[in-house]
């Protein structure tokens, strides 16, 4: 799972270094999510007992943001593949966060 977080960090790093003309996200947002993705790569490796709760906060933000993007794309008659992938992967990441967490000491 940490590798998936690293891949998404690379996507944000690429967007930060070489922004696309049609990218609606400002560079600071890509920088923020680059850091967040690297943080979660570490958390999914370390697996603290509170990982599911931290992921729940991120998941709520992602559902709001990517859900809105997906609905807007659908209304415009286009596919937002990245938002679809993010939204469909949230249950898997939540499940792994729950079952892989270390017990509370």
Secondary structure, DSSP 4 states (H G I P E B T S, - for coil): -HHHHHHHHHHHHHHHHS--TT--S-HHHHHHHHHHHHHHHHHHHH--TTHHHHHHHHHHHHHHHHHHHHHHHHHTT---HHHHHHHHHHHHHHHHHHHHPPPP-
